[in-house]
């Protein structure tokens, strides 16, 4: 219930409603713990005394008190919030100040009691559905936060997009504010690490907001407060609009339960997706493999049952420029609400299998839509909480991406997998293998937990893999930074072929092991925005992995359409990334001052932009800001030139295609 604490019973008798009212906002005050004091001042520049009506709201938007103040002609009032609002009980909240005099203005001042550090800014009159905080610092000297308040009585959805000054979206988060509710947070409370040292924040809201940024330095001895800037509606580039029109949704979390029946080969799945709509979109879609689309048992969207055989409920749609269809749900959805999709489905595989595992192939753009509905796009990051049940008396081993825990099961065996942070669906790995067919060994290597599974027929591969990791993991940490996955590394080692990288894991041969482990830094944590942009994580990987002298610089006349030859919405990437891409990065290393200089740049980029997907053009901007060198002309020639102008050095298939690191895993029949 709204609570009114009226200190002065003059409400409604002082303001003249024949004159237009204006509202001033103090978006945030706090007296919590006695650590902070808030003061404000109101001045009246008119020749007559005027009234101001103050309403205090707590953090949830409930009224905590109302007061009326009389401002003398050509004078004003000033004091602490406790003095000007006697009886205020909320330790934190916001103020709304209404007046009928246009010349009345105000100021708020915050002081940190322990150090005396303070800052002030004008009381804010202007509200908007689009606000920008132009600079937020997050470095060794400064930390930043913000306060926003809903200026209306209606509940409002919020979309907060943190961006780097290269234009890269660091992260987007969604919140809901009650009427007159507020959101106060430090950057690192609301957004995942890492946060670049200098960023800006775009805020879009369902109802008008106001707010300001706060930055703190020297243990709060220095405090800077800056009002949010009102912005026109945020616009999208043509490419970004195409991506939004194609992929439609921003998945927050995927929960899936997969039940495997080895004797029959049946897989039963149940998936729950929570998501928001991307800008300008009203109809949701997901990617689901044909095998699963043909065996859908039920669909519920926001609690409503849909029939996948009814065109009025569900349609399979295709896009020019992509080989990947989408399962589109024929319901108009709010851009401000979180939505929930629940699907159940089945899949039949060979009977008598002794292994179930992810089988992603990024060259061809095949992801984990073969196991659960998702958006098959490198930059679509979602937390995954998965449950795996094996209905068989035979004991199984299980390894996978993130936190893996075995559960008590009354029928067979059960494990949960939690990625613990948002990651791309196609980087989620799991491998279930029968213990009478597979060996599992766990060790600590360079402080990193490592689980290695392999066939009992090839157990010698396990020691070979550990030997490789003993040298490779320390080298990567020294050159690039700490191992990116806090739960360590899970590997399935095959007897031949290439491999595929996943978040904290790989299914790979020892021949390709170093390549796939490097991808923990570039591909699984430093992420391309689109499939076609993922050429650069392959090029960087082969350049680094092959070592000094492996590549000559790309020849002067080389040109190709490695990037421009593919639509940004298509799946897969150009395999010329492996050889010609390596030569491009050798060119960069030599013009930057040598191998060590380029490795330092790679470490910087990983340290500041991991889990913030970016394009090839963004990579250019990062590089230019890093060392003030512009490689635009070179990249335009190397990557964005029509195919019929390609130089003779362009190859359809590089040397790595002989045993491509991402080659498919050996057939399942090997494990029967």
Buried (B, 14 or more C-beta within 10 A) or exposed (E): EEEEBEBBEBBEEBBEEEEEEEBBBBBBBBBEEEEBBBBBBBBBBEEEBBBBBBBBBBBBBBBBBBBBBEBEEEEBBBEBBEEBBEEBEBBBBBBBBBBBBBEBBBBBBBBBEEEEBBBBBEBBBEBBBBBBBEBBBBEEEBBBBBBBBBBBEEBBBBBBBBBBBBEBBBBBBBBBBBBBBBBBBBBBEBBBEBBBBBBBBBBBBBBBBBBBBBBBBEEBEBBBBBBBBBBEEEEBEEBBBBBBBBBBBBBBBBBBBBBBBBEBBBBBBBBBBBBBBBBEBEBBBBBBBEBBBEBBEEBBBBEEEBEBEEEEBBBBEEBEEBEBBBBBBBBEBEBBBBBBBBBBBBBEBEEEBBBBBBBBBBBBBBBBBBBBBBBBBBBBBBBBBBBBBBBBEBEBBBBBBBBBEEEEEEEBBBBBBBBBBBBBBBBBBBBBBBEEBBBBBEEEBBEBBBBBBBBEEBBEBBEBBBEBBEEBBBEBBEBBBEBBBEBBBBBBBBBEBBBBBBBBBBBBBBBBBBBBBBBBBBBBBBBBBBBBBBBBBBBBBBBBBBEEEEBEBBEEEBBBBBBBBBBBBBBBBBBBBBBBBBBBBBBBBBBBEEBEBBBBBBBBBBBBBBBBBBBBBBBBBBBBEBBEEEBEEBBBBBBBBEEEEBBEBBBEEBEBBEBBBBBBBBEBEBBE
